[in-house]
Amino acid sequence: MTFKPVNFSLASFKKAPIVSLQGQPVLLFNQQHLTLLEALEQKKVSTFSECRNGFCGQCKTKIISGSVSYITEPLVTLEADECLPCCCVPDTDIDLDLSVDGAEIVVRAPKHKQHQASESVE
Ligand code: FES
């Protein structure tokens, strides 16, 4: 019996896209999320949705940067900088024109403030 190592090429490891809202990173999109809408809802991001299937257009969202792929073909006319989060997934890191107000996000203190906090403990 011979051991044959699995050939993992770098291409087989795709980095989970970072989803940001108006420049604020909010989540990592991974295999637990079926759609971008589901991922946003999990983080309590305020979005509109109705059909959740790409035909009503209620979830139409502006993309500031990044790109998406569609799971089902949208039946709504979209501009080049728009997406339907209910039926797409991010291809790359993506920045959406949605507010972070009310969203569950982890905001880290700037490095210099963390350093100051540890100095005061010593
Ligand atoms: S919720 Fe209807 S198109 Fe997204």
Residues whose N, C-alpha, C, O or C-beta is under 5 A from the ligand:
A	BS01	FES	S49 E50 C51 R52 N53 G54 F55 C56 G57 Q58 C59 L84 C86
